[in-house]
Amino acid sequence: MTPMQQTLAGIAVFAATASGAVISIQAITPVTRATSSATTAAPPSHSCADMNGKRFGWSWSNAPFASSCDVRPDEK
């Protein structure tokens, strides 16, 4: 590769890395919505147990790693 091609390849790699970082940061940033003060957080909708048998609440539809959860549908 010529020095110019190396420079262009380096710029392309840098641009791809920077755009990937921006996209991933936007993906993990929670969307904030205006809510009234009367709105409260919903309690966990699933009862789960970890590998040691410790029980905990889980409010997402997927079970966490190495845990088993009840199969109740989400209550809305």
Beta strands, then each sheet from edge to edge (+ up, - down):
strand 1: 46-49
strand 2: 55-58
strand 3: 68-69
sheet 1: 2+ 1- 3+
end
